[in-house]
Amino acid sequence: MCTRVAVRQILRWSVRNASSSVFSPLQSERYCLQSLCRLLCSSSNQSSEHNHEVSPLTRKPVPELSLRSLIDMGFTDTQAEQMFESVSSVRGGGAAKHTLSTLTVLFMLGLNPTNVQKLLDKCPELLTVGETQLQQRISNLRKHGLGEGSLQRMVAYYPKILTVPVKTVKYVVAFLKERCLFTTQQVTDILRSSPAVVLEDLDQLEYKFQYAYFRMGIKQAEMVKFRLFRFTLDEVRCRHCFLERRGLYQTPDKKGQTIIKNPKMDSILNVDLDAFLTHVAQATAEEYGVFQKLLSREWQEEELQQGKIEADSDADDDEEDDDEEEQNRGKRGYMNRRKK
């Protein structure tokens, strides 16, 4: 259904563009057929075969971006003007001709002109991604279990996902499976609900997982269900430590048992600050504000201490290396004297 809508928009744009004084009807027809064939083949996982079939002649005529072409694709006059300004500022006039094919790929996802406009307002750098790269990244996300509906919603929520290279996404997926022991379905759910995870520092990502798992006693299924990876490490630690020091949260023992009943992760993270303080922490905003400042100071001191320990360790290693080198020089001198 989404494909039919996109095809209709492209055909309508092509037919109107055929009467342009800049491009002949034959050129517009060739460009339209090329775009449709390439995109339809891509959605059927046949893009590689099609690339060999497209002749250089069909790739030459590419209509330039104009207000008229954007309106013909379904954008309103206001949207077309905003889009044209955005493209000009991001890519410049010389490269704007690639934008039409990029927009076509987004339409093939089932996004309408209004959604595309909102998406590009959130992430204008998406216009710098080439058509081929865009198709490869969308195809890779499908391989990780994201169907059309999920993919469309994820891109609308976090369009920056389409600016991330395929290799980066694959590496993060492997990391979540191998280091954090999430199942394939759980990784798909993480990508669907928390796509920004693909750009997170892996050391921080692993620490956040370990903190939730060992300090809070949260298992993988709960992490996925309550969208742990939508929150920063500081947000998770601050709310958890606040509850812990008020005697409202306890780290489970080896059997997963606690003396008190811990609040659910959903009520800790997936609520605004007022609800968290009123219903869970039973504290005032002033108390929490003071605690945040004190905790931040604690973390800074811990980092400085850790840095000092690492520096001392490196210095000890250097001294050992120097001692070893001195001994080696002494042995070489001794052997040379014996030879004489």
Secondary structure, DSSP 8 states (H G I E B T S, - for coil): -HHHHHHHHHHHHHHHHTT-SSS-HHHHHHHHHHHHHHHHHHHTT-HHHHHHHS-HHHHS------HHHHHHTT--HHHHHHHHHHHHHHT-GGGGGGHHHHHHHHHHTT--HHHHHHHHHH-GGGGGS-HHHHHHHHHHHHHTT--HHHHHHHHHH-GGGGGS-HHHHHHHHHHHHHTS---HHHHHHHHHH-GGGGGS-HHHHHHHHHIIIIIS---HHHHHHTTGGGS-HHHHHHHHHHHHHTTS-----TTS--SS----HHHHHSS-HHHIIIIII---HHHHHHHHHHHHHHHHHHHHHHHHHHHHHHHHHHHHHHHHHHHHHHHHHHHHHHH-
